[in-house]
Amino acid sequence: MQPLLKIRSERDRMSAIERRIADFLLENSQLLRDYSSQQLATALGISQSSVVKFSQKLGFKGYPDLKYSIGEAAARADNGNDGRVSAAAEQHPQRACAEDLWRRKSEAEEETRLINPPQALEAVAAAIGAADKVFIIGLGEDDIHARAFAWRLALLGILTVHNFDTAHMAASMSAAMPGDVLLLFSEDGVQPSLSQLCHEFRGIGGKVVTVTRHSSNALRAHADLPLLVSAHDERAHVEPLLYHSAVQHLLDGLFLLLCEGDERHIAQLQANLERMQHMVKP
């Protein structure tokens, strides 16, 4: 596993000092060649032994081993994985761009998979499978995934209430019962109106599932079952593409669990697809 990917995936389980080191490494990976362990410790206002212990906790012999591994991974990324992207660029720049995007999406999907252990997805699938109704909401661009996943659940015969307006969702929640699920999509997880929905839904006795970035945010803190997304890129026009790709991959895995965990869902899916075929055929 790439060292920066490993750091991101384990950050939430680190101590406060370890998170400070992790954040510095993630934000300044290109500059590490100029930092000794003592210089890094001084920059962060911590002891040199904390840097060494951090490196060893990640499975490295020490800080020099960690620094070398990060530098090597950065060099491979710059060269486009063994120079294949560079070679493609000589042939056609657009092909190189496409290959780089594919690689970055793959990394985001892998990071997202690592920070959501199988037990987390299984718990969400179990909650949705046992619910009488699933309420789904996403605001703005987050509604793209909310709407698509609501459609998939409906194909499985799961009663779904989808809204893209918090006032409408608050009204719809009057029909919620204990054991129902509220699934909220929010990339930054800071909307107060969504946090209010979480509070009210938990008061009913329902379970709250959130899909947000892998960061400390209010919505994640309100969730019974938080799902996290890791997607990072310095380019503002690329990072949203990575995020949406990682969310889609995460939801695809959840959908497979729902399909394969209950034969009735598969039967209902096939029946719905056949019925729709008859409706759309001339």
C-alpha positions as CSV (number, residue, x, y, z in Angstrom):
1,M,0.0,0.0,0.0
2,Q,1.3,3.5,-0.8
3,P,2.5,5.3,2.4
4,L,0.3,8.3,2.0
5,L,-2.7,6.1,1.3
6,K,-1.9,4.2,4.5
7,I,-1.6,7.4,6.5
8,R,-5.0,8.6,5.2
9,S,-6.7,5.3,6.0
10,E,-5.4,5.2,9.6
11,R,-5.6,8.9,10.4
12,D,-8.9,8.6,12.4
13,R,-7.4,6.0,14.7
14,M,-4.4,8.2,15.5
15,S,-3.6,10.3,18.6
16,A,-3.7,14.1,18.4
17,I,0.1,14.3,17.9
18,E,0.1,11.5,15.3
19,R,-2.7,13.4,13.4
20,R,-0.5,16.5,13.3
21,I,2.3,14.5,11.8
22,A,0.0,12.8,9.4
23,D,-1.6,16.1,8.2
24,F,1.9,17.6,7.7
25,L,3.1,14.6,5.6
26,L,-0.1,14.6,3.5
27,E,0.0,18.3,2.8
28,N,3.8,18.6,2.2
29,S,4.8,15.2,0.8
30,Q,6.8,16.9,-2.0
31,L,8.9,18.8,0.5
32,L,9.9,15.9,2.8
33,R,13.3,15.4,1.1
34,D,14.4,18.6,2.8
35,Y,13.2,17.6,6.3
36,S,15.1,15.5,8.8
37,S,13.2,13.9,11.7
38,Q,14.5,16.7,14.0
39,Q,13.5,19.4,11.5
40,L,10.0,17.9,11.2
41,A,9.7,17.7,15.0
42,T,10.8,21.3,15.4
43,A,8.3,22.5,12.7
44,L,5.5,20.7,14.5
45,G,6.6,21.6,18.0
46,I,6.9,17.9,19.1
47,S,9.7,15.6,20.1
48,Q,11.9,13.8,17.6
49,S,10.9,10.5,19.3
50,S,7.3,11.1,18.4
51,V,8.2,11.3,14.7
52,V,10.2,8.1,15.0
53,K,7.4,6.2,16.8
54,F,4.9,7.5,14.2
55,S,7.0,6.0,11.4
56,Q,7.4,2.7,13.2
57,K,3.7,2.5,14.0
58,L,3.1,2.6,10.3
59,G,5.4,-0.4,9.7
60,F,8.6,1.4,8.7
61,K,12.0,1.0,10.3
62,G,12.2,4.7,11.1
63,Y,11.6,8.1,9.7
64,P,14.2,7.8,6.9
65,D,12.5,4.7,5.6
66,L,9.1,6.4,5.7
67,K,10.5,9.5,3.9
68,Y,12.2,7.4,1.2
69,S,9.0,5.4,0.7
70,I,6.9,8.6,0.3
71,G,9.5,10.1,-2.1
72,E,9.5,7.0,-4.2
73,A,5.7,6.9,-4.4
74,A,5.7,10.6,-5.4
75,A,8.3,9.9,-8.1
76,R,6.3,7.1,-9.5
77,A,3.2,9.3,-9.6
78,D,5.0,12.1,-11.4
79,N,6.3,9.6,-13.9
80,G,2.8,8.2,-14.5
81,N,3.5,4.7,-13.1
82,D,6.7,3.4,-14.7
83,G,6.6,6.1,-17.4
84,R,3.6,4.7,-19.2
85,V,1.7,8.0,-19.0
86,S,4.8,9.9,-20.2
87,A,5.2,7.5,-23.1
88,A,1.5,8.0,-23.9
89,A,1.9,11.8,-23.8
90,E,4.5,11.6,-26.5
91,Q,1.9,9.8,-28.6
92,H,-1.1,11.9,-27.7
93,P,-1.6,14.3,-24.7
94,Q,-5.3,13.5,-24.4
95,R,-4.5,9.8,-23.9
96,A,-2.0,10.7,-21.2
97,C,-4.7,12.9,-19.5
98,A,-7.2,10.0,-19.6
99,E,-4.8,7.5,-18.1
100,D,-3.8,9.9,-15.3
101,L,-7.4,10.5,-14.5
102,W,-8.1,6.7,-14.4
103,R,-5.1,6.2,-12.1
104,R,-6.2,9.0,-9.7
105,K,-9.8,7.6,-9.7
106,S,-8.5,4.1,-8.8
107,E,-6.4,5.5,-6.0
108,A,-9.5,7.4,-4.6
109,E,-11.6,4.3,-4.8
110,E,-8.9,2.2,-3.0
111,E,-8.5,4.8,-0.3
112,T,-12.3,4.9,0.2
113,R,-12.5,1.1,0.4
114,L,-9.8,1.0,3.0
115,I,-11.4,3.6,5.4
116,N,-14.8,1.7,5.2
117,P,-14.2,-1.8,6.6
118,P,-16.4,-4.6,5.3
119,Q,-18.3,-4.5,8.7
120,A,-19.3,-0.9,8.1
121,L,-20.9,-1.7,4.7
122,E,-22.5,-4.8,6.0
123,A,-24.1,-2.9,8.9
124,V,-25.5,-0.3,6.5
125,A,-26.8,-3.1,4.2
126,A,-28.4,-4.8,7.1
127,A,-30.1,-1.6,8.3
128,I,-31.5,-0.9,4.9
129,G,-32.6,-4.5,4.4
130,A,-34.5,-4.5,7.7
131,A,-36.1,-1.0,7.3
132,D,-39.7,-0.5,6.4
133,K,-38.8,2.7,4.6
134,V,-35.6,4.4,3.5
135,F,-35.5,8.2,3.4
136,I,-32.8,9.6,1.1
137,I,-31.7,13.2,0.6
138,G,-28.8,15.0,-1.0
139,L,-28.6,18.8,-1.6
140,G,-27.2,20.3,-4.8
141,E,-24.7,18.1,-6.5
142,D,-25.0,15.5,-3.8
143,D,-28.5,14.8,-5.1
144,I,-27.0,13.1,-8.1
145,H,-26.0,10.1,-6.0
146,A,-29.1,10.3,-3.7
147,R,-31.4,10.1,-6.7
148,A,-29.5,7.3,-8.4
149,F,-29.3,5.2,-5.3
150,A,-33.0,5.7,-4.5
151,W,-33.8,4.4,-7.9
152,R,-31.7,1.3,-7.3
153,L,-33.3,0.6,-4.0
154,A,-36.7,0.9,-5.6
155,L,-35.7,-1.7,-8.2
156,L,-35.0,-4.1,-5.3
157,G,-38.5,-3.6,-3.9
158,I,-37.3,-1.4,-1.0
159,L,-39.7,1.4,-0.3
160,T,-37.8,4.7,-0.8
161,V,-38.7,8.3,0.0
162,H,-36.4,10.6,-1.9
163,N,-36.3,14.4,-1.6
164,F,-33.8,17.1,-2.5
165,D,-35.4,19.7,-0.2
166,T,-35.0,19.7,3.5
167,A,-38.5,21.1,4.2
168,H,-40.1,18.4,2.1
169,M,-38.0,15.7,3.8
170,A,-39.0,17.0,7.2
171,A,-42.7,16.7,6.2
172,S,-42.1,13.2,4.7
173,M,-40.4,12.1,8.0
174,S,-43.8,12.3,9.7
175,A,-44.4,8.8,8.3
176,A,-41.1,7.4,9.7
177,M,-41.2,4.6,12.2
178,P,-38.5,3.1,14.5
179,G,-36.1,1.0,12.5
180,D,-36.5,3.1,9.3
181,V,-33.3,4.5,7.7
182,L,-32.4,8.1,6.8
183,L,-29.6,8.2,4.2
184,L,-27.9,11.6,3.8
185,F,-25.4,12.6,1.1
186,S,-23.2,15.6,1.8
187,E,-19.7,16.1,0.6
188,D,-18.6,18.6,3.3
189,G,-21.2,17.5,5.9
190,V,-21.7,21.0,7.4
191,Q,-25.3,21.9,6.4
192,P,-27.2,22.7,9.7
193,S,-30.5,21.7,8.1
194,L,-29.3,18.2,7.4
195,S,-28.0,17.9,11.0
196,Q,-31.4,18.9,12.2
197,L,-33.0,16.2,10.1
198,C,-30.6,13.7,11.7
199,H,-31.5,14.9,15.2
200,E,-35.3,14.5,14.5
201,F,-34.9,11.2,12.8
202,R,-32.9,9.7,15.7
203,G,-35.6,11.0,18.0
204,I,-38.1,8.9,16.1
205,G,-36.0,5.8,16.7
206,G,-34.6,5.5,13.1
207,K,-31.0,4.9,12.0
208,V,-29.0,7.6,10.3
209,V,-26.5,6.8,7.6
210,T,-24.3,9.5,6.2
211,V,-22.0,9.7,3.1
212,T,-19.4,12.5,3.6
213,R,-15.8,13.2,3.0
214,H,-13.3,11.6,5.3
215,S,-13.1,14.6,7.6
216,S,-14.4,15.8,10.9
217,N,-17.8,17.2,10.2
218,A,-21.1,17.7,12.0
219,L,-23.2,15.4,9.8
220,R,-20.8,12.5,10.3
221,A,-20.9,13.1,14.1
222,H,-24.7,12.7,14.1
223,A,-24.6,9.4,12.2
224,D,-25.3,6.0,13.6
225,L,-23.5,4.5,10.5
226,P,-21.1,6.9,8.7
227,L,-19.7,6.0,5.3
228,L,-16.6,8.0,4.4
229,V,-15.1,9.1,1.1
230,S,-11.4,9.9,0.4
231,A,-10.6,11.8,-2.8
232,H,-7.7,14.3,-2.9
233,D,-6.1,16.3,-5.7
234,E,-4.5,19.7,-5.8
235,R,-6.4,20.5,-9.0
236,A,-9.8,22.1,-8.3
237,H,-11.3,20.7,-11.5
238,V,-10.1,17.2,-10.9
239,E,-10.9,16.6,-7.2
240,P,-14.7,16.6,-7.7
241,L,-14.3,14.0,-10.4
242,L,-12.4,11.8,-8.0
243,Y,-15.0,12.3,-5.2
244,H,-17.9,11.4,-7.3
245,S,-16.1,8.3,-8.7
246,A,-15.3,7.1,-5.2
247,V,-18.9,7.7,-4.0
248,Q,-20.2,5.7,-6.9
249,H,-17.8,2.8,-6.3
250,L,-18.8,2.8,-2.6
251,L,-22.5,2.7,-3.4
252,D,-22.0,0.0,-6.0
253,G,-20.5,-2.2,-3.3
254,L,-23.4,-1.5,-1.0
255,F,-25.9,-2.3,-3.8
256,L,-24.2,-5.7,-4.4
257,L,-24.4,-6.5,-0.7
258,L,-28.2,-5.8,-0.8
259,C,-28.6,-7.9,-3.9
260,E,-26.6,-10.9,-2.8
261,G,-27.8,-10.8,0.8
262,D,-31.5,-11.5,0.0
263,E,-32.8,-13.6,-2.9
264,R,-36.1,-11.7,-2.7
265,H,-34.3,-8.5,-3.8
266,I,-32.8,-10.3,-6.9
267,A,-36.2,-11.7,-7.8
268,Q,-37.9,-8.2,-7.4
269,L,-35.1,-6.6,-9.5
270,Q,-35.6,-9.1,-12.3
271,A,-39.4,-8.6,-12.2
272,N,-39.1,-4.8,-12.2
273,L,-36.7,-4.9,-15.2
274,E,-39.0,-7.1,-17.2
275,R,-42.0,-4.9,-16.4
276,M,-40.2,-1.8,-17.5
277,Q,-39.0,-3.4,-20.7
278,H,-42.7,-4.0,-21.6
279,M,-43.5,-0.4,-20.8
280,V,-40.7,1.2,-23.0
281,K,-41.0,-1.1,-26.0
282,P,-43.1,0.3,-28.8
